[in-house]
């Protein structure tokens, strides 16, 4: 945490600190530290233990649902074993569902529990959509910052290569011609050779500047390919248009490339976002059709939705376990990202720790590690200008044929100095540090918040589907059975044995009213 005080405009959020403070246990139930080391098996064990909590919760949910199913089955069997007279009295006093009294109130309560669980599931779906959007916004900010950093690194690499190519072109072309023309004049020849030596010195100094860029991203042409090229000021393509080279292998390139990381994260984020959208739509469809089945009292629809509710229950607890491990690992990284970046071999291979620390912290008290190289290069370019100005004043009167070569060298030097000033500005830590801070904010603020909302969604939806699976069997009992049609064509009555049949009801005309005192024969309904 102390290392983060040097990073401007970024402090770990409250959620990061809370999740980072969670105790860690390995598979042997021993306490471990919470330092972010994703390649360590001990650290991976702590994440597995945290993820296993959702598996334990899934087992508890299954036991709860199983106990309710056994309860309903036993109660239903007990109801069937009771005397038929008591059941017939309950049916005779019912209001349409075949139940009344205490049993009717119980079934009504179970139905409303199912409706409340579906409502809770809908609330969880809304939370999930918001969390998915927040996580996507955080990943978009992260990838945008990485692409901007990749654009800066590409511009630095192009400026260095263009400057080196221009100086090499001046050495191999115009300066060589001038040396041949000034063969008979030693002072002019010495000045020309000094220009060649200073140009080679600048080439060597600029070649030593390295920010660990991937060698597959850019390649310099050989001397023969640039011998006839004209040097113009660079206008690098912005990151939204510039193509990013993705390595053919699935491993992280060595050294680390922000463009590769941005492409990989964008592809994975697309799949993650789409997976959560499909999961949320599945939950929404299940909830809506359960409400429709309760309203229409359709048994077949509720049976189908029960099967999908089982699937949604497993997916909810599974996603919660994955989100728990991701949130904890992300909180460990966001609590002190500088330490991980400085110690990771993917980032510091080919790059000194001083260079990384300069761009990660960007403190005013720190000097640029390239300051000495840039100062020496600037002095060398100024000395070349001085020698060329001296030759222009003194040599052209005696060697007019050298004017063309001298103008070419001056033109190349002017373009080289323009690129050099852009290079000095890009090598300053403020640009890359801003991209680094923006990426941390996107990942550790919006991304962390989105994952926490998704975790809440998974937990609420798992509870809701557990309650739904517990209450649906009781809701089925409130549905009226479909009336059967007897052999004589009278609906609502089932055929009884001959010994149990009663005399058919007398035909009553519409004008005759049956008083309560009259006895009406009872017919058993299916």
N, C-alpha and C positions, 0 to 999 in steps of 0.2 A: 504493500500500500504506500510505502514511503516513496517508492520509485515513481508513482504516478503524480506526485506533487510537481515534478519537473515538466509534465506534459501540459501545455497551455490549453485552456478551454475544454478540458475533459476531466471529469471526476466520476468514479463508479457510482451508479445510482443506488437507491435504497434497496431495490429488489436484488441487485447484483450482490450487495453486501450481505443480505439476508440468506440468499441461496448459497453464497460462498461460505457462510458460517455453519452450514449443516454438517453434522458429524459424518465421517466416512468410515465404513467397515468393509473389510475384504471378505472373501469367501470363508475364511477361518474365524470371522467375527472379531477381528483385531482392528483397533483404531489405526487409521492412516492419515497422512497429511493431505491437504487440499490444493497442492501445487499442480498446475495444469501441465501434465506430461502425457499427451495422448498416446504416445508410442510405448508407454510402460504398461506391462501386464498388471502390475499392482494397482495402478490408477484405473485401468479398465475393470478390474474386479469391483472396485467401489461403485462404479456406474452400474454394473450388473446387479449388485445388491440393491441399489436404489430402484432399478427397473423391476426387480422381482417383487417389490411391494405391490405393484399393480396385479401381478399374477396371484398373489395371496388374496387381494381384494376380489379378483375374479372367482376364485374358489369359494370365498364366502358368499358371493352373490349366487353362485350355482347352488350352494347348500340352502340358502334362504328360499330360492325359487322352488327347489325340490321339496322342502318342508311344506310350503304352501300347496303344492300340487298334491302331496300325500294327504294333507288336511282336507282339501276339497274332495278328493276321491273317497276318503273314509266317511266324511260327513254325508256325501251324496249316497253312499251305500247304506249308511245308517238311516237316512230318510226313506229309502226304498223299503227297508225292513220294518218300518212302522206300520201300524194298522191302516187299512185303506179308508176307514171311516174318518179318521182325523185328517188325512190328506184331502178327502172329498169335501170336508167342511171348509178347509182352507181355500180350496178352489172355488167353492160356491160363493165365498165372500170376497173373492178377489176383484180387482178393478180392471183386469185385462191381461195381466201377465201370468196369471196362475198362482200368485203368491200373495199373502196378506199377513198382517200382524207383524210379529217379530221377524219372521223369515223375510217378508217383503222389505222391511226396513234394513235388514242386513244386506240384501242384494242391492238395494238402492245405494247403500253406503259403498259397497264394492265398486259399483259402476262409477260413482263420483270419484273414487280413488283412482280409477283408471283414467278418467278425464283429467284429473289434477296432474297425474304423472305425464300424460301427453302434453299438457300445458307447460310443465317444467321442461320437457324435452324440446318444445318449441323455443322456450327462452334460452336453453343451452345452444340451440342452433343459431340463434341471433348472436350470442356471444362468440360462437365459433366463426361465423362470417366476419365479424369485426376483428377477431384475433388473426384470422388468415390474411385479411387485408393489411393489418399492421405489420405482420411478419414479411409480407411481400414488399411493403414500402421500405422496410429496413434493408432487405436484401437488394432492392433496387438502388438505394443510396450507397450501399457497399460496393456494388458492381460499377456504379457510375464513378465513384471515387477511384476505384482500381483502374478503370479505363482512362481516367484523367491522368493518373500517375503513370500509366503505361505510355500515354501520349507525350508526357514530359520526358520520360526516359528515351522514347524514340526520337524526340526532337534533339535531345542532347547527343545521342549517338549519331544522328544525321549531321548535326553541326560539326561534330568532331571529324567525322569521315569526310565531309565536304571541305573543311579547312585543311585537313591533311592532303586530300586530293589536289586542292588548289596549289598548295606549296610544292608538292611533288611535281606538278605540272610546270610550275615556274622554274624549278631546278632543271628538269629534263629538257625544257624547250627554250624559252627566251634567255635565261641566264647562261646556258651553254653557248648560245649564239653570240652573246655579248663577250664571253670569254675568248671566243675565237677572233672576234673583231678587235679586242683590246690586247692582243698578244704583243704588240710592239710597244705598249704603254704600261709600264709596271704599276704606277699608282692606280690607274683605272682597273687594271686586272686584279689588284689586291682588293679594291672595293667590291668588285663583282664576286670574287671568291668569298669575301666576308658575308655577302648577301646569301650565297649558297650555304655557308656554314651555319648562319643564323636560321635559315629556313629549315635545315636538317635538325637543328636544335629544337625548334618549335614543334616539328613533327614528332620528335622523340618525347617531348614533354606532354603533348596532347595525347599521344598513344598510351601514356601511363595512366591517364584518367580513366577509371573504370567504376561503374556502379553495378557490376555483376549483371549485366544484361545478357539475355540468352543469345548465344551465337547463331541460333537458328532464325532469329527475328530479322537480322540484317546481315548483309554480306557486302564487303567492299570489292569493287572491281579491281582487276590487276592494272598495272601501269599502262599496258597497251590499250585497255578499254577506255581509259580516261585521258589518253594523250591528246586526243583531239576535241575534248569536251570543253565547253565554255562554262565558267564558274559564275553562278548567279546566286543572289541571296535566297536562303531556304524559306519555303512556306509549307511547313508540315501539314498533313491532312488532319483535321480534328478527330477526336476519338469516336464520334458518332458515325464517321464515314470510313475511317481508316480500318482496313482489315486486320484482324489479329491472328497471328499464326498459332495454330494449336498443334502441339507435338503429336506425332503419330502414336507414341506410346501412352499408356494410361497413367504412368507414374508422373510425379511432379518433376518438371524440368530442373536441371541443375546447371546454372543457378536459377533462383526463383524468378518467374515472370509474372507481373501483375495482369498482363493481358490473358495469359493462360488461366490464371485464377478466376478472372472475371467471366471468361467463357464457360469454365467448368461450373461456377456458381450459378450462372444464368440458366444453364441446361438443367441442373439439379433443382433449382427453384421452380422452374416451369413444371417439372414432374411433381414436386411437393405441393405446389398450389393446386394443380389439377386433381391430385389425389384427395386433398381435403375438400375441395368443392364437390367431388363425387360422393365422398362420405357424408357431407352435410346434406346433399340432395337425397341420399338414401334415407337418412334419419327423418328428413322432412316428409318424404313420401310415406314412410311407415307411419308417422304420427298422423298425417292427414287421413290416410285410409283407415286407421284405427278409429278415428272419430267418425268417419263415414260408416264404418261397420257397426259401431255402437248406435248411431242414429237410425240406420236402416235395419238393424238387428239381423245382419247377414252373417251367418256362421262361417260360410266358406271363405268370406273375405277376412274375417278375424283369424281363421286358421292359417291362411297364407301370410298375413301380417305377423302372426306369432313366429313363424319360421324366420321371416326377415328380421324380427326383433331379436331373436337369438343371435343371428349374424351380426347385427348392429351392437349387441352387448359385447361380444368378443372383440369386435373392432374398436369399441370405445375403450375398453380396458387395455388393449394392446397399444393403441395410440397414446394412452396416458403414460404407459411405461416408457415408450420411446421419447415422449416429450419431457418426462422427468429427467432422464439421463442427459438429454440435450440441454435443458435449462441449467442443470448443475454444471455440466462441462463448460457451457458458455459463461456462466458466472465466474468460474475459476479463471478463464482466459481474460474476461473483461476486468477482473480485479487488478491485474498487473500484466497488461499485454506487452509492455516493453521488455520485461524479463524473458518472456517466451520467445519473442522475435530475436532478441540478442543471442539467446542460447540455442535456437533452432538451427540445425545444420542446413536446412533448406534455404534459409535466408542469408546466413553469413558465409556460405561457401563462396570463395573468390572475392569476398568483400571484408575489409577490416572492420573490427568492432567500433573503431573511431568514426568511420564513415556512417555506419548504421546509427550510432548514438547521436551523431550530429543531426541527422535527418529526423530521428524519432523525437528528440527533445527540442531541438532548435532553440537553444538558450542563447541569450545575448552575450553571455560570458564566454561562449565557446567560439573558437575561430574555425573557419572552414578548413577541412583537411586538404583542400585543393588551392588554398590561398597562395602558397609558395609557388606552385606550378603555374598558376595563372599570372602571378606577378612576373615570373621569369619569362613567360611567353609574351606578355605585354611589352616588356623591355626589349626583347628580341625583335618584335615587330616594329617597335619605334626605331631601333637601330637600323633595321632594313630600310625604313622610310628615310632616315638620315643619309644613308649611303646612296640611295636612289636620287635624292634631291641633289646631292653633290655631283653625281654623274650627269644629271640633267643640266646643271649649270656649266660644268667644265668639259664634259666629254663630247657632247653633241656638236660643238663647234668644230672639233677635230675629226670626229667620226659620225658624220650625218647618217650613215647607214644603220647605226645602232639605235636610232630613234624609235623605229617600229618595235624592236624587242624591248626597249625600255618602257614604252607605253603599255605593252602587254603585261609586263611585270607589275607596273603600277596599278593596272586594272585588276589583276588577280589579287594584289595586296589589299586594295580597297574592299573587294568582296570578302576577302578573308578577315579583315578587321571588323566588317559588319557582322559576320557570323560569330566572330570572337566575342563581341559585346553581347550578343544574344546568349551565347554560351555562358558567359559570366552571370547573367541574370537567371538563367535556368538552373545553374548549379547552386544558387542560393537555397537555403533550407526552407524558406517560407512556403514555397509552392508545394513541394512534396510533403512537408509537414501538415499543411492544410488538408491535403488529400488523405493523409493518414488519420487525422483527427475526424474528418467527415466519415471515413469508413468505420471508425470506432463508434461514432455516434449512431450511425445507421444500424450497426450490428448489435451494439450493447444497449441502446435505448429503445428504438422501435422494434428491432428484432426480438429483444428480450421480452418486451411488453407483449408482443404478439404471441410468443410462445407461452407466456403465462396465461393469456386469455384462452389459447387453445387447450392448455392443460385444464383450465376451469371448465371449458366446454366438454372435454372428454369425461371429467369426473361427474358433472351434472347429467350428461346423457347416459352414462353408465347407471347412475342411481335411478334415473327415470325409466330406463328399459327394465331394470330389475323390478321396480314397482309395477310396471305394465305387465310383465310376465307373471307376477304374483296375483294380479287382480283380474286378468282376462278370464281365467276359468270360472271365477265367481260371476262375472258378467254374462257368460254364456248361459248360466242357469236361469237368468231372468228372461231369456228369449222364449216366446211361445213356440211350441212344436208345430210343424206343418201338419194341418189336418189331413187325415187319410180319407179316402173315398171307399165306401163299402161296396159290396157286390150288388146291392139293390139301388146304387146310385145316389144314396143320401150322403152328402159330405159331412165330415166332422164326427162320424161315428165309425167305430171299428166293429167288424163282425164278431159276434160272441157265439159260444157254443149254444146248441139248442136248449140245453137244460138251463142255461143262465139267461136266456133271452126273456124279456118281458113283453107283454102285449103291446102292439104298436100304438102310438098315441092317437087318440081320436081326432078326426079332422075337425078343426074349429074354424068357423067362418070368421071373417074380419069383423063382423058385428058383435061377436060374442067376446066378452072380456073375462079373463080368469082372475078371480079374486084371490087374495092371499090365503083365504081359508081352504081353497080347493087344493087338493093334492095333485102335484104334477109328477109324473114318472121320471126317474133319473136314468140318464144314459151315459155310460162311461165314454169319455172322450179320449181320443188317442193322444 
